[in-house]
Amino acid sequence: MSEGSAPPLPQKLIPDPDGRNADFYRHAATGRLHLQQCSGCSHFYHPPRYLCRECGSDALAFVPVSGRGRVFSWTVTHRPVDAAWAREIPYATLVVAMDEGPRIVGALRGMDPEGLRLDLPVRAEIEVVTDDFARICFVPAPAA
């Protein structure tokens, strides 16, 4: 380390999801957002489930979706709990109402958090981390 340079930051934690959540992230790691959909009634779900709450079917499959949605809510972090995120301060975590219905949580990319507003059109960008895990990010999108 040279004089005056900051020590390197630790690597960001890679979660180890299980069950249906592991299936969600494994599909995201293909580079495209997938949501679980009921083959019986076409209802979309997130978080993933084992049975459809609309029709009771267990015929639920992950299907690729548009990745488009609108900001429903957000929070801005100014003091990270995990030091690996310190370089990105302040950063926003969004709740996005997807065009298919479910709400997804992800990170804001491509704009300053101060520019956030309710109903802002966004689209998902997938940050593939491993073969089994990807971070879900959202970037501003032109209104459809």
C-alpha positions, 0 to 999 in steps of 0.5 A: 500500500502506498503512502496516502492510499486507503486500505482495500475494501473487503469483498461484498457478501454473497448470500447463500439463499435456499429453497425457492429463493435459491431458484430465483437467484439461480435464474437471475444469474443467467443475466435476465430477470425471471419471476415465478408464474402459475401455469394454471391461472398465469398469476406472477409471484415474488417472493417465490412460493410452492403453491399458487395462492390464487388457484392452489396449483403447484404448477409454478415455473420461473419465466423471463419477464420484461424487467420493467417497473415503477419505483414504489418505495426506497431508502437511502443508506448513508452509513453502511453496515457492511464496509464493502459497500462504503465506496457506494455511499450514499446508495438507494435500495428500491422497492419496484412494482414490476409490470407483471405485478410483484414487487422486487427489491434491488439497488439503484444504479445510473442516477443519484438517489436525490433524483428518485420519485414515486412511480419513476419508470425503471428497468432491471439490470442483473449483476451476475456474481456467481453461477448461482447468485446475481444482484438485482439492480434498477436503472432509470428507463424511458416511460413506456 
